[in-house]
Every structure is written in C-alpha cells, then in structure tokens.
Amino acid sequence: MDRAFEIEIEKGERFQFGQNWQRFLSLLNEERILEAENFLKEKLGFPNLQGKSFLDIGSGSGLFSLAARRLGGRIYSFDYDPDSIACTEELKHLYYDRDPQWTIERGSVLDTDYLSTLGQFDIVYSWGVLHHTGQMHAALENVVPLVADGGQLFISIYNDGGRSSKMWKQVKIAYNQSSQPLRGLILGLALVRLWGPTTVRDLLQGRPFKTWRSYSQNRGMSPFPDVVDWVGGYPFEVAKPEEIFDFYYKQGFTLQYLKTCAGGHGCNEYVFQKQ
C-alpha cells in the first residue's frame, strides 16, 4: 500500500491530504471540536452516541472521530493516507490515549478484503472522501455492507456542476503536477476566485472578514486548509443528488437528510438509513 501511495504522489495523481490536515491541527481548539460535535448531533439526530458504533472512513484530521468519541461512540477510524493516520493518532493520544473504545488503522475503502474484516456499524461516516478515491462508484458500493440494519450512512459527495466541475478538475490536475512555486500561484488565484466576492461583500456591509472569521461554525473547520483541500483535492469525481439517492434507494436505504450546495461546486450531504 505504501509504494502504491508514493507512486500516485510522484505522478501527480493524488493530493497529500494528510499533510494539509497536519497544518489544520495547529488551529484546532475546543470551540472547533464543539462545532464538530454539534454538527454530528444535528445531522444524525441524536443528542449523543452512547452505545453506538461509529466508523470513520477517511478520518483525515481525526476531528470527527474525536467528536464522535466525545459524544460517547465506539470509534473505528481508517484512512489511506499515512499522514492522515498520523493526525488521527495524534488526536487520540492527546484526548483519549490508549482508549480501547477508539481503534485507528491504515486501510482503503477500495480494499474489499480489508473491509470484510470490519463488521458492521451503527453509523458509517465518510464526509468528502469517497469522491477522492479514484473509483467513486466502487467506493459508494463498498460501504453498503458496513452499515448495520437500521444503521445510518452519512456521506458527502461533490456536486456535479457540469462545466464548472470540469474546470476545477483541470485546476486540481495542474496543481498536483506543478512545482511548488507554481502551486503557490494556482492556490493564490483560486483563493481570490473563491473568497474574493465574499470578502468584498463583507467589506461593503461594514463587517470586514466576518465570513472568514466565522467559518469554524461550518463543522469546526478552517477556511484556508479547506481552500487548499479544494484546490489540490485529487482524484476528483462528482455526482448529482439524484444519482446518489437512486443508488442507495436501490440498495435498501431511505433518505433521512439532504443538504445540497444549491448547484454550486461544494458537497451535497446525505444521511441514509439502512432498512
């Protein structure tokens, strides 16, 4: 697995998500953790996760594994990126050192042999991950057996924005195949494109950088690491909301919650329940 990951990086075929998450951890504080907890409670519809098993597929920074553990869940985290695993392990060490109720492993959602060893979970969570595997449709299918009967599947998938999505895909390819100085230029231009209009609006309304400063209310995340993740995040696939709904409906799931990005370039969020 290590060599395959390294080859993808060398060829510019994969963004190093974990390195970006390592930078994010320097910004992590109690406020952001509480925002992540509130996000899970709101979307899943539970005041806590006591007595529930929680699978975090593509744990990234480890923030939502931590939030789910603080809510009382029994946590199993895995990620393909070794730096992401290091981030998740760091948070466990800081907050739940040697806790037997939180397991962390390196693994891939595309490895069905590995997935078959995990069993089933009350909640399977994979926010902004499956569309970065390079085989999104296989990943969408592979998570189905991991959800226990009556359990929930909480995923987010990039919206299919047509021409806009195709344009951003080319930006991501260029970013990952460029030298470090050129990456900085691409990132700077994207930052202006993504945040320029909002920043100008806030200035005109007499509240400079209000949206930027309040961004942590969005799942406890931080704007700049999210911009880096968006610009560099490759592999990159997209889907229309009805495509995701139809797929899981045929797999015996019912839709409990849907939040779209209103036709934009962000993620659509889905919470399904397995019948």
C-alpha positions as a LaTeX table, in Angstrom:
\begin{tabular}{lrrr}
\hline
Residue & $x$ (\AA) & $y$ (\AA) & $z$ (\AA) \\
\hline
Met1 & 0.00 & 0.00 & 0.00 \\
Asp2 & 2.83 & 2.40 & 0.87 \\
Arg3 & 4.54 & 2.08 & $-2.51$ \\
Ala4 & 1.28 & 2.48 & $-4.43$ \\
Phe5 & 0.56 & 5.67 & $-2.48$ \\
Glu6 & 4.06 & 7.04 & $-3.13$ \\
Ile7 & 3.82 & 6.32 & $-6.87$ \\
Glu8 & 0.50 & 8.18 & $-7.10$ \\
Ile9 & 2.06 & 11.18 & $-5.37$ \\
Glu10 & 5.15 & 11.11 & $-7.60$ \\
Lys11 & 2.99 & 11.04 & $-10.72$ \\
Gly12 & 0.83 & 13.90 & $-9.51$ \\
Glu13 & $-2.18$ & 11.61 & $-9.40$ \\
Arg14 & $-3.00$ & 12.13 & $-5.70$ \\
Phe15 & $-3.05$ & 15.10 & $-3.37$ \\
Gln16 & $-1.35$ & 14.68 & 0.00 \\
Phe17 & $-4.44$ & 15.27 & 2.09 \\
Gly18 & $-2.71$ & 14.25 & 5.30 \\
Gln19 & $-0.08$ & 16.96 & 5.08 \\
Asn20 & $-2.81$ & 19.56 & 4.80 \\
Trp21 & $-4.60$ & 18.08 & 7.81 \\
Gln22 & $-1.39$ & 18.28 & 9.83 \\
Arg23 & $-1.41$ & 22.04 & 9.29 \\
Phe24 & $-5.06$ & 22.18 & 10.33 \\
Leu25 & $-4.33$ & 20.50 & 13.67 \\
Ser26 & $-2.28$ & 23.53 & 14.72 \\
Leu27 & $-5.55$ & 25.51 & 14.56 \\
Leu28 & $-7.68$ & 23.01 & 16.44 \\
Asn29 & $-9.22$ & 24.21 & 19.70 \\
Glu30 & $-12.15$ & 23.44 & 21.99 \\
Glu31 & $-14.51$ & 25.68 & 20.01 \\
Arg32 & $-13.86$ & 23.78 & 16.78 \\
Ile33 & $-14.30$ & 20.42 & 18.50 \\
Leu34 & $-17.64$ & 21.52 & 19.93 \\
Glu35 & $-18.74$ & 22.70 & 16.47 \\
Ala36 & $-17.88$ & 19.25 & 15.10 \\
Glu37 & $-19.87$ & 17.59 & 17.89 \\
Asn38 & $-22.88$ & 19.81 & 17.23 \\
Phe39 & $-22.65$ & 19.08 & 13.53 \\
Leu40 & $-22.84$ & 15.32 & 14.14 \\
Lys41 & $-25.69$ & 15.64 & 16.62 \\
Glu42 & $-27.71$ & 17.85 & 14.28 \\
Lys43 & $-27.27$ & 15.75 & 11.15 \\
Leu44 & $-27.64$ & 12.33 & 12.78 \\
Gly45 & $-30.50$ & 13.37 & 15.04 \\
Phe46 & $-29.02$ & 12.08 & 18.30 \\
Pro47 & $-28.12$ & 14.01 & 21.49 \\
Asn48 & $-25.17$ & 11.64 & 21.93 \\
Leu49 & $-23.70$ & 8.42 & 20.54 \\
Gln50 & $-23.75$ & 6.35 & 23.72 \\
Gly51 & $-23.90$ & 2.65 & 22.89 \\
Lys52 & $-23.36$ & 3.23 & 19.17 \\
Ser53 & $-20.50$ & 2.10 & 16.94 \\
Phe54 & $-19.11$ & 4.74 & 14.58 \\
Leu55 & $-16.96$ & 4.02 & 11.52 \\
Asp56 & $-14.99$ & 6.99 & 10.17 \\
Ile57 & $-13.94$ & 6.20 & 6.60 \\
Gly58 & $-11.14$ & 8.54 & 5.58 \\
Ser59 & $-10.62$ & 10.04 & 9.02 \\
Gly60 & $-8.39$ & 12.86 & 7.72 \\
Ser61 & $-7.51$ & 15.17 & 10.59 \\
Gly62 & $-9.28$ & 12.88 & 13.05 \\
Leu63 & $-11.56$ & 15.72 & 14.19 \\
Phe64 & $-14.83$ & 13.87 & 13.61 \\
Ser65 & $-13.56$ & 10.65 & 15.12 \\
Leu66 & $-12.67$ & 12.71 & 18.18 \\
Ala67 & $-16.06$ & 14.44 & 18.17 \\
Ala68 & $-17.89$ & 11.11 & 17.90 \\
Arg69 & $-15.80$ & 9.65 & 20.74 \\
Arg70 & $-16.58$ & 12.64 & 22.95 \\
Leu71 & $-20.25$ & 12.03 & 22.22 \\
Gly72 & $-19.85$ & 8.53 & 23.64 \\
Gly73 & $-19.47$ & 6.44 & 20.48 \\
Arg74 & $-17.25$ & 3.41 & 20.00 \\
Ile75 & $-14.95$ & 4.56 & 17.19 \\
Tyr76 & $-13.15$ & 2.81 & 14.35 \\
Ser77 & $-11.12$ & 5.15 & 12.12 \\
Phe78 & $-9.20$ & 4.34 & 8.97 \\
Asp79 & $-7.59$ & 6.27 & 6.14 \\
Tyr80 & $-5.49$ & 5.53 & 3.06 \\
Asp81 & $-3.12$ & 8.47 & 3.61 \\
Pro82 & $-0.40$ & 7.70 & 6.22 \\
Asp83 & $-0.18$ & 11.36 & 7.27 \\
Ser84 & $-3.92$ & 11.39 & 7.93 \\
Ile85 & $-3.49$ & 8.33 & 10.14 \\
Ala86 & $-0.74$ & 10.19 & 11.99 \\
Cys87 & $-3.13$ & 13.13 & 12.56 \\
Thr88 & $-5.88$ & 10.87 & 13.88 \\
Glu89 & $-3.42$ & 9.08 & 16.17 \\
Glu90 & $-2.16$ & 12.42 & 17.47 \\
Leu91 & $-5.66$ & 13.47 & 18.48 \\
Lys92 & $-6.29$ & 10.14 & 20.16 \\
His93 & $-3.00$ & 10.47 & 22.05 \\
Leu94 & $-3.93$ & 13.97 & 23.19 \\
Tyr95 & $-7.53$ & 13.31 & 24.23 \\
Tyr96 & $-8.07$ & 9.55 & 24.60 \\
Asp97 & $-4.65$ & 7.97 & 24.96 \\
Arg98 & $-4.78$ & 4.14 & 24.97 \\
Asp99 & $-8.58$ & 4.19 & 24.88 \\
Pro100 & $-9.80$ & 0.70 & 23.83 \\
Gln101 & $-13.02$ & 2.28 & 22.51 \\
Trp102 & $-11.15$ & 4.03 & 19.66 \\
Thr103 & $-9.35$ & 1.95 & 17.03 \\
Ile104 & $-7.22$ & 3.51 & 14.27 \\
Glu105 & $-5.86$ & 1.65 & 11.24 \\
Arg106 & $-4.49$ & 2.28 & 7.80 \\
Gly107 & $-6.81$ & 0.96 & 5.14 \\
Ser108 & $-8.60$ & 1.68 & 1.88 \\
Val109 & $-12.31$ & 1.78 & 1.17 \\
Leu110 & $-11.46$ & 0.16 & $-2.17$ \\
Asp111 & $-9.94$ & $-2.91$ & $-0.46$ \\
Thr112 & $-12.90$ & $-5.24$ & $-0.06$ \\
Asp113 & $-10.78$ & $-7.88$ & 1.70 \\
Tyr114 & $-9.89$ & $-5.33$ & 4.37 \\
Leu115 & $-13.47$ & $-4.07$ & 4.66 \\
Ser116 & $-14.77$ & $-7.61$ & 5.16 \\
Thr117 & $-12.82$ & $-7.79$ & 8.44 \\
Leu118 & $-14.50$ & $-4.75$ & 9.97 \\
Gly119 & $-18.02$ & $-5.98$ & 10.63 \\
Gln120 & $-20.99$ & $-3.62$ & 10.71 \\
Phe121 & $-21.59$ & $-0.28$ & 12.42 \\
Asp122 & $-24.50$ & 1.75 & 13.68 \\
Ile123 & $-23.11$ & 4.85 & 11.93 \\
Val124 & $-20.85$ & 4.89 & 8.88 \\
Tyr125 & $-19.44$ & 8.36 & 8.30 \\
Ser126 & $-17.44$ & 9.44 & 5.27 \\
Trp127 & $-17.54$ & 13.18 & 4.66 \\
Gly128 & $-15.84$ & 14.36 & 1.47 \\
Val129 & $-13.86$ & 11.17 & 0.98 \\
Leu130 & $-15.41$ & 8.71 & $-1.46$ \\
His131 & $-15.10$ & 11.12 & $-4.40$ \\
His132 & $-11.32$ & 11.26 & $-3.82$ \\
Thr133 & $-10.67$ & 7.54 & $-4.18$ \\
Gly134 & $-10.37$ & 7.47 & $-7.97$ \\
Gln135 & $-13.15$ & 4.87 & $-8.04$ \\
Met136 & $-16.10$ & 6.66 & $-6.51$ \\
His137 & $-18.81$ & 4.29 & $-7.64$ \\
Ala138 & $-16.94$ & 1.27 & $-6.27$ \\
Ala139 & $-16.43$ & 3.15 & $-3.00$ \\
Leu140 & $-20.13$ & 4.02 & $-2.79$ \\
Glu141 & $-20.97$ & 0.35 & $-3.21$ \\
Asn142 & $-18.29$ & $-0.91$ & $-0.83$ \\
Val143 & $-19.69$ & 0.98 & 2.16 \\
Val144 & $-23.11$ & $-0.68$ & 1.90 \\
Pro145 & $-22.25$ & $-3.90$ & 3.79 \\
Leu146 & $-20.60$ & $-1.88$ & 6.58 \\
Val147 & $-23.91$ & $-0.35$ & 7.70 \\
Ala148 & $-25.88$ & $-2.42$ & 10.21 \\
Asp149 & $-29.61$ & $-2.94$ & 9.66 \\
Gly150 & $-31.33$ & 0.19 & 10.95 \\
Gly151 & $-27.99$ & 1.98 & 10.92 \\
Gln152 & $-27.11$ & 5.29 & 9.29 \\
Leu153 & $-24.81$ & 6.21 & 6.43 \\
Phe154 & $-23.62$ & 9.83 & 6.47 \\
Ile155 & $-21.69$ & 10.87 & 3.38 \\
Ser156 & $-20.97$ & 13.98 & 1.37 \\
Ile157 & $-20.16$ & 13.94 & $-2.33$ \\
Tyr158 & $-19.06$ & 16.75 & $-4.62$ \\
Asn159 & $-21.92$ & 18.16 & $-6.64$ \\
Asp160 & $-21.83$ & 17.74 & $-10.41$ \\
Gly161 & $-21.60$ & 21.34 & $-11.59$ \\
Gly162 & $-21.17$ & 20.48 & $-15.26$ \\
Arg163 & $-18.63$ & 22.76 & $-16.93$ \\
Ser164 & $-17.57$ & 24.26 & $-13.60$ \\
Ser165 & $-16.67$ & 20.83 & $-12.21$ \\
Lys166 & $-14.68$ & 20.01 & $-15.34$ \\
Met167 & $-12.79$ & 23.29 & $-14.99$ \\
Trp168 & $-11.93$ & 22.63 & $-11.34$ \\
Lys169 & $-10.78$ & 19.13 & $-12.22$ \\
Gln170 & $-8.22$ & 20.62 & $-14.59$ \\
Val171 & $-7.12$ & 23.06 & $-11.88$ \\
Lys172 & $-6.59$ & 20.13 & $-9.49$ \\
Ile173 & $-4.59$ & 18.19 & $-12.06$ \\
Ala174 & $-2.42$ & 21.24 & $-12.79$ \\
Tyr175 & $-1.85$ & 21.84 & $-9.08$ \\
Asn176 & $-0.71$ & 18.28 & $-8.35$ \\
Gln177 & 1.56 & 18.10 & $-11.39$ \\
Ser178 & 3.21 & 21.50 & $-10.80$ \\
Ser179 & 6.32 & 22.59 & $-8.95$ \\
Gln180 & 5.94 & 24.13 & $-5.51$ \\
Pro181 & 6.22 & 27.78 & $-6.69$ \\
Leu182 & 3.57 & 27.24 & $-9.37$ \\
Arg183 & 1.32 & 25.53 & $-6.84$ \\
Gly184 & 1.51 & 28.70 & $-4.76$ \\
Leu185 & 0.40 & 30.77 & $-7.73$ \\
Ile186 & $-2.50$ & 28.42 & $-8.52$ \\
Leu187 & $-3.56$ & 28.46 & $-4.89$ \\
Gly188 & $-3.41$ & 32.26 & $-4.72$ \\
Leu189 & $-5.56$ & 32.68 & $-7.83$ \\
Ala190 & $-8.06$ & 30.13 & $-6.52$ \\
Leu191 & $-8.21$ & 31.89 & $-3.16$ \\
Val192 & $-9.13$ & 35.14 & $-4.90$ \\
Arg193 & $-11.73$ & 33.34 & $-7.02$ \\
Leu194 & $-13.30$ & 31.50 & $-4.09$ \\
Trp195 & $-13.15$ & 34.16 & $-1.39$ \\
Gly196 & $-12.87$ & 37.45 & $-3.30$ \\
Pro197 & $-16.60$ & 38.09 & $-3.81$ \\
Thr198 & $-17.46$ & 37.18 & $-0.21$ \\
Thr199 & $-14.67$ & 39.36 & 1.17 \\
Val200 & $-15.76$ & 42.34 & $-0.92$ \\
Arg201 & $-19.38$ & 41.85 & 0.16 \\
Asp202 & $-18.39$ & 41.77 & 3.84 \\
Leu203 & $-16.34$ & 44.95 & 3.39 \\
Leu204 & $-19.22$ & 46.77 & 1.69 \\
Gln205 & $-21.54$ & 45.72 & 4.51 \\
Gly206 & $-19.15$ & 47.14 & 7.09 \\
Arg207 & $-18.19$ & 43.75 & 8.56 \\
Pro208 & $-14.70$ & 43.04 & 7.17 \\
Phe209 & $-13.75$ & 39.35 & 7.07 \\
Lys210 & $-16.79$ & 38.33 & 9.12 \\
Thr211 & $-17.47$ & 35.27 & 6.97 \\
Trp212 & $-13.83$ & 34.19 & 7.12 \\
Arg213 & $-13.70$ & 34.58 & 10.91 \\
Ser214 & $-16.98$ & 32.71 & 11.47 \\
Tyr215 & $-16.05$ & 29.83 & 9.17 \\
Ser216 & $-15.36$ & 27.47 & 12.09 \\
Gln217 & $-19.13$ & 27.30 & 12.57 \\
Asn218 & $-19.05$ & 25.15 & 9.42 \\
Arg219 & $-18.28$ & 21.77 & 11.06 \\
Gly220 & $-15.41$ & 23.28 & 13.10 \\
Met221 & $-13.26$ & 23.60 & 10.01 \\
Ser222 & $-10.89$ & 26.39 & 8.91 \\
Pro223 & $-11.12$ & 28.34 & 5.63 \\
Phe224 & $-7.53$ & 28.25 & 4.38 \\
Pro225 & $-6.92$ & 24.49 & 4.83 \\
Asp226 & $-10.29$ & 23.91 & 3.17 \\
Val227 & $-9.23$ & 26.05 & 0.19 \\
Val228 & $-6.01$ & 24.03 & $-0.10$ \\
Asp229 & $-8.04$ & 20.82 & 0.12 \\
Trp230 & $-10.41$ & 22.05 & $-2.58$ \\
Val231 & $-7.69$ & 23.21 & $-4.98$ \\
Gly232 & $-5.44$ & 20.19 & $-4.51$ \\
Gly233 & $-8.02$ & 17.50 & $-3.82$ \\
Tyr234 & $-7.42$ & 14.86 & $-6.48$ \\
Pro235 & $-8.62$ & 12.27 & $-7.57$ \\
Phe236 & $-11.86$ & 14.14 & $-8.07$ \\
Glu237 & $-15.30$ & 12.85 & $-9.07$ \\
Val238 & $-18.77$ & 14.37 & $-8.83$ \\
Ala239 & $-22.39$ & 13.28 & $-8.81$ \\
Lys240 & $-25.84$ & 14.80 & $-9.00$ \\
Pro241 & $-28.02$ & 14.42 & $-5.89$ \\
Glu242 & $-30.50$ & 12.19 & $-7.69$ \\
Glu243 & $-27.71$ & 9.82 & $-8.72$ \\
Ile244 & $-26.66$ & 9.25 & $-5.11$ \\
Phe245 & $-30.27$ & 8.95 & $-3.94$ \\
Asp246 & $-31.20$ & 6.45 & $-6.67$ \\
Phe247 & $-28.13$ & 4.31 & $-6.00$ \\
Tyr248 & $-28.75$ & 3.93 & $-2.28$ \\
Tyr249 & $-32.51$ & 3.59 & $-2.65$ \\
Lys250 & $-31.89$ & 0.51 & $-4.78$ \\
Gln251 & $-29.59$ & $-0.79$ & $-2.03$ \\
Gly252 & $-32.39$ & $-0.65$ & 0.53 \\
Phe253 & $-31.68$ & 2.74 & 2.11 \\
Thr254 & $-34.10$ & 5.56 & 2.83 \\
Leu255 & $-33.05$ & 9.20 & 2.79 \\
Gln256 & $-33.29$ & 10.91 & 6.19 \\
Tyr257 & $-31.50$ & 14.15 & 5.45 \\
Leu258 & $-30.28$ & 16.01 & 2.38 \\
Lys259 & $-28.48$ & 19.30 & 2.07 \\
Thr260 & $-27.40$ & 20.41 & $-1.38$ \\
Cys261 & $-24.89$ & 23.11 & $-2.24$ \\
Ala262 & $-27.58$ & 24.84 & $-4.34$ \\
Gly263 & $-25.95$ & 23.88 & $-7.63$ \\
Gly264 & $-22.52$ & 25.16 & $-6.58$ \\
His265 & $-19.13$ & 23.47 & $-6.54$ \\
Gly266 & $-19.25$ & 22.16 & $-2.95$ \\
Cys267 & $-20.54$ & 18.97 & $-1.40$ \\
Asn268 & $-24.05$ & 17.63 & $-1.12$ \\
Glu269 & $-24.69$ & 15.97 & 2.26 \\
Tyr270 & $-26.75$ & 12.79 & 2.70 \\
Val271 & $-27.87$ & 10.80 & 5.71 \\
Phe272 & $-29.41$ & 7.45 & 4.77 \\
Gln273 & $-30.90$ & 4.75 & 6.97 \\
Lys274 & $-30.49$ & 1.10 & 6.08 \\
Gln275 & $-33.75$ & $-0.84$ & 6.24 \\
\hline
\end{tabular}
